[in-house]
Amino acid sequence: MRKLSIAYLILFTISTSLKLFLVYKDVNHPYATAMVYFLIFFGLSFLINFNEPNLYKSISIAFGMSIGLSFFSLVLLPKKIGSEV
């Protein structure tokens, strides 16, 4: 149990540092946030199955969830089109 909590702490630290890097370096590329989502979900799904690692399943879950979150803003949060006066 202690190894699992240390692994979650390391995953949280890495994901927080990646997001801070993206924010403070002003990276506006859509693949940058998708990559951070992918790494977070891959790490979480890998840690859940820590005793029986299945990399194909972990990568496919992470890929699907990161793609879904990347397009979340396009589907549910429409932006205004046109010029504002």
Biopython code that builds the backbone (N, CA, C, O; Angstrom):
import numpy as np
from Bio.PDB.StructureBuilder import StructureBuilder

atoms = [
    (1, "MET", "N", (0.825, -1.192, 0.000)),
    (1, "MET", "CA", (0.000, 0.000, 0.000)),
    (1, "MET", "C", (0.866, 1.252, 0.000)),
    (1, "MET", "O", (0.522, 2.256, -0.623)),
    (2, "ARG", "N", (1.986, 1.184, 0.699)),
    (2, "ARG", "CA", (2.865, 2.348, 0.771)),
    (2, "ARG", "C", (3.481, 2.650, -0.594)),
    (2, "ARG", "O", (3.632, 3.814, -0.965)),
    (3, "LYS", "N", (3.840, 1.590, -1.350)),
    (3, "LYS", "CA", (4.397, 1.801, -2.688)),
    (3, "LYS", "C", (3.382, 2.461, -3.605)),
    (3, "LYS", "O", (3.739, 3.304, -4.428)),
    (4, "LEU", "N", (2.121, 2.083, -3.468)),
    (4, "LEU", "CA", (1.074, 2.656, -4.299)),
    (4, "LEU", "C", (0.861, 4.133, -3.986)),
    (4, "LEU", "O", (0.677, 4.932, -4.904)),
    (5, "SER", "N", (0.881, 4.509, -2.714)),
    (5, "SER", "CA", (0.701, 5.920, -2.364)),
    (5, "SER", "C", (1.899, 6.752, -2.799)),
    (5, "SER", "O", (1.733, 7.908, -3.188)),
    (6, "ILE", "N", (3.084, 6.198, -2.743)),
    (6, "ILE", "CA", (4.268, 6.912, -3.233)),
    (6, "ILE", "C", (4.186, 7.083, -4.741)),
    (6, "ILE", "O", (4.565, 8.127, -5.274)),
    (7, "ALA", "N", (3.693, 6.062, -5.429)),
    (7, "ALA", "CA", (3.548, 6.165, -6.884)),
    (7, "ALA", "C", (2.516, 7.223, -7.263)),
    (7, "ALA", "O", (2.727, 7.968, -8.220)),
    (8, "TYR", "N", (1.404, 7.306, -6.530)),
    (8, "TYR", "CA", (0.417, 8.359, -6.792)),
    (8, "TYR", "C", (1.001, 9.737, -6.521)),
    (8, "TYR", "O", (0.718, 10.684, -7.255)),
    (9, "LEU", "N", (1.801, 9.861, -5.491)),
    (9, "LEU", "CA", (2.440, 11.139, -5.184)),
    (9, "LEU", "C", (3.407, 11.547, -6.292)),
    (9, "LEU", "O", (3.463, 12.719, -6.664)),
    (10, "ILE", "N", (4.157, 10.602, -6.815)),
    (10, "ILE", "CA", (5.079, 10.895, -7.916)),
    (10, "ILE", "C", (4.301, 11.279, -9.172)),
    (10, "ILE", "O", (4.686, 12.218, -9.870)),
    (11, "LEU", "N", (3.216, 10.569, -9.470)),
    (11, "LEU", "CA", (2.387, 10.904, -10.628)),
    (11, "LEU", "C", (1.776, 12.293, -10.487)),
    (11, "LEU", "O", (1.737, 13.050, -11.457)),
    (12, "PHE", "N", (1.300, 12.636, -9.299)),
    (12, "PHE", "CA", (0.738, 13.961, -9.061)),
    (12, "PHE", "C", (1.798, 15.040, -9.242)),
    (12, "PHE", "O", (1.514, 16.085, -9.828)),
    (13, "THR", "N", (2.999, 14.812, -8.756)),
    (13, "THR", "CA", (4.076, 15.792, -8.885)),
    (13, "THR", "C", (4.457, 15.996, -10.347)),
    (13, "THR", "O", (4.653, 17.130, -10.784)),
    (14, "ILE", "N", (4.563, 14.925, -11.094)),
    (14, "ILE", "CA", (4.927, 15.036, -12.511)),
    (14, "ILE", "C", (3.839, 15.754, -13.298)),
    (14, "ILE", "O", (4.140, 16.627, -14.111)),
    (15, "SER", "N", (2.579, 15.398, -13.068)),
    (15, "SER", "CA", (1.499, 16.049, -13.815)),
    (15, "SER", "C", (1.360, 17.518, -13.445)),
    (15, "SER", "O", (1.072, 18.343, -14.312)),
    (16, "THR", "N", (1.557, 17.863, -12.183)),
    (16, "THR", "CA", (1.494, 19.266, -11.777)),
    (16, "THR", "C", (2.632, 20.062, -12.386)),
    (16, "THR", "O", (2.424, 21.186, -12.842)),
    (17, "SER", "N", (3.823, 19.503, -12.401)),
    (17, "SER", "CA", (4.948, 20.224, -12.996)),
    (17, "SER", "C", (4.770, 20.386, -14.502)),
    (17, "SER", "O", (5.154, 21.417, -15.054)),
    (18, "LEU", "N", (4.197, 19.391, -15.179)),
    (18, "LEU", "CA", (3.924, 19.531, -16.613)),
    (18, "LEU", "C", (2.900, 20.624, -16.887)),
    (18, "LEU", "O", (3.077, 21.422, -17.807)),
    (19, "LYS", "N", (1.839, 20.666, -16.102)),
    (19, "LYS", "CA", (0.826, 21.704, -16.297)),
    (19, "LYS", "C", (1.385, 23.086, -15.979)),
    (19, "LYS", "O", (1.071, 24.047, -16.680)),
    (20, "LEU", "N", (2.199, 23.205, -14.949)),
    (20, "LEU", "CA", (2.814, 24.498, -14.643)),
    (20, "LEU", "C", (3.754, 24.935, -15.756)),
    (20, "LEU", "O", (3.817, 26.120, -16.083)),
    (21, "PHE", "N", (4.482, 23.995, -16.339)),
    (21, "PHE", "CA", (5.350, 24.316, -17.469)),
    (21, "PHE", "C", (4.537, 24.839, -18.642)),
    (21, "PHE", "O", (4.922, 25.818, -19.281)),
    (22, "LEU", "N", (3.406, 24.184, -18.930)),
    (22, "LEU", "CA", (2.565, 24.628, -20.040)),
    (22, "LEU", "C", (1.970, 26.005, -19.790)),
    (22, "LEU", "O", (1.836, 26.804, -20.717)),
    (23, "VAL", "N", (1.617, 26.283, -18.554)),
    (23, "VAL", "CA", (0.998, 27.572, -18.242)),
    (23, "VAL", "C", (2.022, 28.693, -18.273)),
    (23, "VAL", "O", (1.779, 29.734, -18.883)),
    (24, "TYR", "N", (3.155, 28.499, -17.627)),
    (24, "TYR", "CA", (4.120, 29.592, -17.523)),
    (24, "TYR", "C", (4.945, 29.799, -18.783)),
    (24, "TYR", "O", (5.453, 30.898, -19.004)),
    (25, "LYS", "N", (5.092, 28.785, -19.606)),
    (25, "LYS", "CA", (5.784, 28.953, -20.890)),
    (25, "LYS", "C", (4.818, 29.375, -21.990)),
    (25, "LYS", "O", (5.232, 29.597, -23.127)),
    (26, "ASP", "N", (3.534, 29.486, -21.660)),
    (26, "ASP", "CA", (2.480, 29.924, -22.569)),
    (26, "ASP", "C", (2.445, 29.060, -23.830)),
    (26, "ASP", "O", (2.494, 29.566, -24.951)),
    (27, "VAL", "N", (2.362, 27.766, -23.623)),
    (27, "VAL", "CA", (2.260, 26.822, -24.729)),
    (27, "VAL", "C", (0.786, 26.702, -25.099)),
    (27, "VAL", "O", (-0.025, 26.262, -24.284)),
    (28, "ASN", "N", (0.440, 27.088, -26.313)),
    (28, "ASN", "CA", (-0.953, 27.079, -26.750)),
    (28, "ASN", "C", (-1.228, 26.018, -27.807)),
    (28, "ASN", "O", (-2.179, 26.148, -28.578)),
    (29, "HIS", "N", (-0.437, 25.007, -27.851)),
    (29, "HIS", "CA", (-0.634, 23.944, -28.834)),
    (29, "HIS", "C", (-1.626, 22.926, -28.276)),
    (29, "HIS", "O", (-1.488, 22.514, -27.124)),
    (30, "PRO", "N", (-2.621, 22.509, -29.060)),
    (30, "PRO", "CA", (-3.620, 21.568, -28.520)),
    (30, "PRO", "C", (-3.041, 20.198, -28.185)),
    (30, "PRO", "O", (-3.580, 19.500, -27.326)),
    (31, "TYR", "N", (-1.969, 19.804, -28.836)),
    (31, "TYR", "CA", (-1.371, 18.504, -28.530)),
    (31, "TYR", "C", (-0.641, 18.514, -27.191)),
    (31, "TYR", "O", (-0.431, 17.456, -26.597)),
    (32, "ALA", "N", (-0.254, 19.684, -26.712)),
    (32, "ALA", "CA", (0.461, 19.753, -25.443)),
    (32, "ALA", "C", (-0.448, 19.344, -24.288)),
    (32, "ALA", "O", (-0.054, 18.541, -23.443)),
    (33, "THR", "N", (-1.651, 19.885, -24.247)),
    (33, "THR", "CA", (-2.566, 19.498, -23.177)),
    (33, "THR", "C", (-3.050, 18.064, -23.356)),
    (33, "THR", "O", (-3.274, 17.360, -22.371)),
    (34, "ALA", "N", (-3.213, 17.626, -24.591)),
    (34, "ALA", "CA", (-3.616, 16.238, -24.827)),
    (34, "ALA", "C", (-2.535, 15.275, -24.344)),
    (34, "ALA", "O", (-2.846, 14.199, -23.832)),
    (35, "MET", "N", (-1.272, 15.653, -24.503)),
    (35, "MET", "CA", (-0.178, 14.802, -24.037)),
    (35, "MET", "C", (-0.158, 14.723, -22.511)),
    (35, "MET", "O", (0.104, 13.661, -21.948)),
    (36, "VAL", "N", (-0.430, 15.833, -21.849)),
    (36, "VAL", "CA", (-0.490, 15.808, -20.385)),
    (36, "VAL", "C", (-1.650, 14.938, -19.920)),
    (36, "VAL", "O", (-1.497, 14.161, -18.977)),
    (37, "TYR", "N", (-2.813, 15.056, -20.568)),
    (37, "TYR", "CA", (-3.943, 14.192, -20.226)),
    (37, "TYR", "C", (-3.585, 12.726, -20.442)),
    (37, "TYR", "O", (-3.921, 11.871, -19.624)),
    (38, "PHE", "N", (-2.902, 12.443, -21.549)),
    (38, "PHE", "CA", (-2.502, 11.068, -21.843)),
    (38, "PHE", "C", (-1.585, 10.525, -20.753)),
    (38, "PHE", "O", (-1.772, 9.399, -20.292)),
    (39, "LEU", "N", (-0.602, 11.308, -20.339)),
    (39, "LEU", "CA", (0.328, 10.842, -19.311)),
    (39, "LEU", "C", (-0.363, 10.631, -17.971)),
    (39, "LEU", "O", (-0.054, 9.679, -17.254)),
    (40, "ILE", "N", (-1.294, 11.513, -17.633)),
    (40, "ILE", "CA", (-2.010, 11.363, -16.366)),
    (40, "ILE", "C", (-2.864, 10.097, -16.383)),
    (40, "ILE", "O", (-2.819, 9.306, -15.441)),
    (41, "PHE", "N", (-3.636, 9.904, -17.440)),
    (41, "PHE", "CA", (-4.516, 8.736, -17.489)),
    (41, "PHE", "C", (-3.733, 7.436, -17.650)),
    (41, "PHE", "O", (-4.137, 6.400, -17.122)),
    (42, "PHE", "N", (-2.615, 7.484, -18.375)),
    (42, "PHE", "CA", (-1.788, 6.283, -18.491)),
    (42, "PHE", "C", (-1.206, 5.914, -17.133)),
    (42, "PHE", "O", (-1.201, 4.744, -16.749)),
    (43, "GLY", "N", (-0.723, 6.903, -16.417)),
    (43, "GLY", "CA", (-0.174, 6.632, -15.091)),
    (43, "GLY", "C", (-1.215, 6.097, -14.130)),
    (43, "GLY", "O", (-0.944, 5.166, -13.373)),
    (44, "LEU", "N", (-2.404, 6.678, -14.155)),
    (44, "LEU", "CA", (-3.461, 6.206, -13.259)),
    (44, "LEU", "C", (-3.915, 4.795, -13.606)),
    (44, "LEU", "O", (-4.077, 3.964, -12.712)),
    (45, "SER", "N", (-4.121, 4.513, -14.879)),
    (45, "SER", "CA", (-4.571, 3.168, -15.243)),
    (45, "SER", "C", (-3.469, 2.136, -15.031)),
    (45, "SER", "O", (-3.759, 0.972, -14.755)),
    (46, "PHE", "N", (-2.219, 2.545, -15.157)),
    (46, "PHE", "CA", (-1.118, 1.617, -14.887)),
    (46, "PHE", "C", (-0.997, 1.341, -13.392)),
    (46, "PHE", "O", (-0.709, 0.215, -12.986)),
    (47, "LEU", "N", (-1.220, 2.383, -12.565)),
    (47, "LEU", "CA", (-1.110, 2.189, -11.123)),
    (47, "LEU", "C", (-2.272, 1.392, -10.551)),
    (47, "LEU", "O", (-2.110, 0.699, -9.546)),
    (48, "ILE", "N", (-3.435, 1.479, -11.171)),
    (48, "ILE", "CA", (-4.571, 0.700, -10.680)),
    (48, "ILE", "C", (-4.307, -0.791, -10.869)),
    (48, "ILE", "O", (-4.653, -1.593, -10.002)),
    (49, "ASN", "N", (-3.703, -1.167, -11.981)),
    (49, "ASN", "CA", (-3.351, -2.567, -12.245)),
    (49, "ASN", "C", (-1.861, -2.782, -12.000)),
    (49, "ASN", "O", (-1.152, -3.291, -12.868)),
    (50, "PHE", "N", (-1.396, -2.398, -10.828)),
    (50, "PHE", "CA", (0.033, -2.439, -10.531)),
    (50, "PHE", "C", (0.563, -3.868, -10.448)),
    (50, "PHE", "O", (1.698, -4.128, -10.848)),
    (51, "ASN", "N", (-0.243, -4.796, -9.933)),
    (51, "ASN", "CA", (0.215, -6.182, -9.780)),
    (51, "ASN", "C", (0.206, -6.946, -11.095)),
    (51, "ASN", "O", (1.048, -7.817, -11.314)),
    (52, "GLU", "N", (-0.747, -6.624, -11.976)),
    (52, "GLU", "CA", (-0.841, -7.285, -13.280)),
    (52, "GLU", "C", (-0.803, -6.222, -14.373)),
    (52, "GLU", "O", (-1.854, -5.847, -14.892)),
    (53, "PRO", "N", (0.363, -5.734, -14.731)),
    (53, "PRO", "CA", (0.421, -4.652, -15.725)),
    (53, "PRO", "C", (0.033, -5.133, -17.124)),
    (53, "PRO", "O", (0.504, -6.168, -17.596)),
    (54, "ASN", "N", (-0.823, -4.369, -17.763)),
    (54, "ASN", "CA", (-1.242, -4.638, -19.132)),
    (54, "ASN", "C", (-1.070, -3.328, -19.888)),
    (54, "ASN", "O", (-1.946, -2.463, -19.848)),
    (55, "LEU", "N", (0.047, -3.182, -20.571)),
    (55, "LEU", "CA", (0.365, -1.904, -21.202)),
    (55, "LEU", "C", (-0.590, -1.562, -22.331)),
    (55, "LEU", "O", (-0.921, -0.391, -22.517)),
    (56, "TYR", "N", (-1.041, -2.550, -23.089)),
    (56, "TYR", "CA", (-1.966, -2.276, -24.190)),
    (56, "TYR", "C", (-3.277, -1.691, -23.665)),
    (56, "TYR", "O", (-3.802, -0.727, -24.224)),
    (57, "LYS", "N", (-3.794, -2.274, -22.599)),
    (57, "LYS", "CA", (-5.034, -1.778, -22.011)),
    (57, "LYS", "C", (-4.826, -0.396, -21.404)),
    (57, "LYS", "O", (-5.682, 0.474, -21.560)),
    (58, "SER", "N", (-3.713, -0.175, -20.718)),
    (58, "SER", "CA", (-3.442, 1.124, -20.106)),
    (58, "SER", "C", (-3.286, 2.213, -21.155)),
    (58, "SER", "O", (-3.790, 3.322, -20.981)),
    (59, "ILE", "N", (-2.589, 1.902, -22.243)),
    (59, "ILE", "CA", (-2.387, 2.899, -23.300)),
    (59, "ILE", "C", (-3.698, 3.194, -24.017)),
    (59, "ILE", "O", (-3.973, 4.347, -24.348)),
    (60, "SER", "N", (-4.512, 2.168, -24.262)),
    (60, "SER", "CA", (-5.770, 2.417, -24.969)),
    (60, "SER", "C", (-6.744, 3.225, -24.122)),
    (60, "SER", "O", (-7.445, 4.089, -24.651)),
    (61, "ILE", "N", (-6.803, 2.965, -22.828)),
    (61, "ILE", "CA", (-7.658, 3.760, -21.945)),
    (61, "ILE", "C", (-7.173, 5.199, -21.896)),
    (61, "ILE", "O", (-7.975, 6.129, -21.988)),
    (62, "ALA", "N", (-5.877, 5.388, -21.754)),
    (62, "ALA", "CA", (-5.328, 6.743, -21.691)),
    (62, "ALA", "C", (-5.529, 7.489, -23.001)),
    (62, "ALA", "O", (-5.836, 8.681, -22.993)),
    (63, "PHE", "N", (-5.361, 6.811, -24.109)),
    (63, "PHE", "CA", (-5.539, 7.456, -25.414)),
    (63, "PHE", "C", (-6.987, 7.889, -25.621)),
    (63, "PHE", "O", (-7.246, 9.008, -26.063)),
    (64, "GLY", "N", (-7.915, 7.017, -25.305)),
    (64, "GLY", "CA", (-9.328, 7.354, -25.466)),
    (64, "GLY", "C", (-9.771, 8.495, -24.573)),
    (64, "GLY", "O", (-10.498, 9.382, -25.020)),
    (65, "MET", "N", (-9.347, 8.488, -23.325)),
    (65, "MET", "CA", (-9.763, 9.554, -22.414)),
    (65, "MET", "C", (-9.095, 10.875, -22.745)),
    (65, "MET", "O", (-9.718, 11.926, -22.593)),
    (66, "SER", "N", (-7.847, 10.857, -23.193)),
    (66, "SER", "CA", (-7.182, 12.117, -23.539)),
    (66, "SER", "C", (-7.774, 12.723, -24.799)),
    (66, "SER", "O", (-7.914, 13.943, -24.889)),
    (67, "ILE", "N", (-8.124, 11.892, -25.774)),
    (67, "ILE", "CA", (-8.791, 12.407, -26.974)),
    (67, "ILE", "C", (-10.161, 12.964, -26.612)),
    (67, "ILE", "O", (-10.559, 14.017, -27.111)),
    (68, "GLY", "N", (-10.872, 12.267, -25.754)),
    (68, "GLY", "CA", (-12.185, 12.748, -25.327)),
    (68, "GLY", "C", (-12.108, 14.080, -24.609)),
    (68, "GLY", "O", (-12.928, 14.963, -24.862)),
    (69, "LEU", "N", (-11.148, 14.242, -23.723)),
    (69, "LEU", "CA", (-11.002, 15.515, -23.018)),
    (69, "LEU", "C", (-10.494, 16.616, -23.925)),
    (69, "LEU", "O", (-10.813, 17.785, -23.704)),
    (70, "SER", "N", (-9.720, 16.282, -24.931)),
    (70, "SER", "CA", (-9.217, 17.301, -25.849)),
    (70, "SER", "C", (-10.340, 17.917, -26.666)),
    (70, "SER", "O", (-10.323, 19.115, -26.952)),
    (71, "PHE", "N", (-11.312, 17.101, -27.040)),
    (71, "PHE", "CA", (-12.425, 17.604, -27.837)),
    (71, "PHE", "C", (-13.626, 18.019, -26.995)),
    (71, "PHE", "O", (-14.673, 18.364, -27.544)),
    (72, "PHE", "N", (-13.494, 17.993, -25.696)),
    (72, "PHE", "CA", (-14.583, 18.377, -24.803)),
    (72, "PHE", "C", (-14.979, 19.831, -25.005)),
    (72, "PHE", "O", (-16.167, 20.154, -25.008)),
    (73, "SER", "N", (-14.003, 20.705, -25.171)),
    (73, "SER", "CA", (-14.302, 22.125, -25.345)),
    (73, "SER", "C", (-14.949, 22.398, -26.698)),
    (73, "SER", "O", (-15.725, 23.345, -26.824)),
    (74, "LEU", "N", (-14.651, 21.599, -27.698)),
    (74, "LEU", "CA", (-15.258, 21.800, -29.012)),
    (74, "LEU", "C", (-16.725, 21.376, -29.048)),
    (74, "LEU", "O", (-17.541, 22.000, -29.726)),
    (75, "VAL", "N", (-17.048, 20.330, -28.325)),
    (75, "VAL", "CA", (-18.394, 19.780, -28.402)),
    (75, "VAL", "C", (-19.362, 20.506, -27.472)),
    (75, "VAL", "O", (-20.459, 20.875, -27.890)),
    (76, "LEU", "N", (-18.976, 20.711, -26.236)),
    (76, "LEU", "CA", (-19.920, 21.219, -25.250)),
    (76, "LEU", "C", (-19.813, 22.711, -24.966)),
    (76, "LEU", "O", (-20.755, 23.298, -24.432)),
    (77, "LEU", "N", (-18.716, 23.325, -25.300)),
    (77, "LEU", "CA", (-18.540, 24.741, -25.004)),
    (77, "LEU", "C", (-18.327, 25.519, -26.294)),
    (77, "LEU", "O", (-17.185, 25.802, -26.656)),
    (78, "PRO", "N", (-19.404, 25.871, -27.000)),
    (78, "PRO", "CA", (-19.231, 26.578, -28.280)),
    (78, "PRO", "C", (-18.692, 27.989, -28.072)),
    (78, "PRO", "O", (-19.055, 28.681, -27.121)),
    (79, "LYS", "N", (-17.825, 28.390, -28.979)),
    (79, "LYS", "CA", (-17.254, 29.730, -28.928)),
    (79, "LYS", "C", (-18.032, 30.635, -29.870)),
    (79, "LYS", "O", (-18.622, 30.174, -30.846)),
    (80, "LYS", "N", (-18.026, 31.920, -29.568)),
    (80, "LYS", "CA", (-18.724, 32.877, -30.418)),
    (80, "LYS", "C", (-17.952, 33.066, -31.716)),
    (80, "LYS", "O", (-16.729, 33.208, -31.710)),
    (81, "ILE", "N", (-18.669, 33.067, -32.809)),
    (81, "ILE", "CA", (-18.058, 33.247, -34.120)),
    (81, "ILE", "C", (-18.446, 34.625, -34.632)),
    (81, "ILE", "O", (-19.607, 35.025, -34.555)),
    (82, "GLY", "N", (-17.473, 35.335, -35.147)),
    (82, "GLY", "CA", (-17.737, 36.668, -35.681)),
    (82, "GLY", "C", (-16.967, 37.716, -34.898)),
    (82, "GLY", "O", (-16.324, 37.417, -33.891)),
    (83, "SER", "N", (-17.040, 38.924, -35.368)),
    (83, "SER", "CA", (-16.310, 40.002, -34.711)),
    (83, "SER", "C", (-17.187, 40.666, -33.667)),
    (83, "SER", "O", (-18.389, 40.851, -33.856)),
    (84, "GLU", "N", (-16.555, 41.015, -32.571)),
    (84, "GLU", "CA", (-17.266, 41.710, -31.504)),
    (84, "GLU", "C", (-17.027, 43.199, -31.638)),
    (84, "GLU", "O", (-15.916, 43.629, -31.951)),
    (85, "VAL", "N", (-18.046, 43.978, -31.408)),
    (85, "VAL", "CA", (-17.939, 45.432, -31.550)),
    (85, "VAL", "C", (-17.702, 46.061, -30.214)),
    (85, "VAL", "O", (-17.583, 47.283, -30.120)),
]
sb = StructureBuilder()
sb.init_structure("model")
sb.init_model(0)
sb.init_chain("A")
sb.init_seg("    ")
for serial, (resi, resn, name, xyz) in enumerate(atoms, 1):
    if name == "N":
        sb.init_residue(resn, " ", resi, " ")
    sb.init_atom(name, np.array(xyz, "f"), 0.0, 1.0, " ", f" {name:<3s}", serial, name[0])
structure = sb.get_structure()
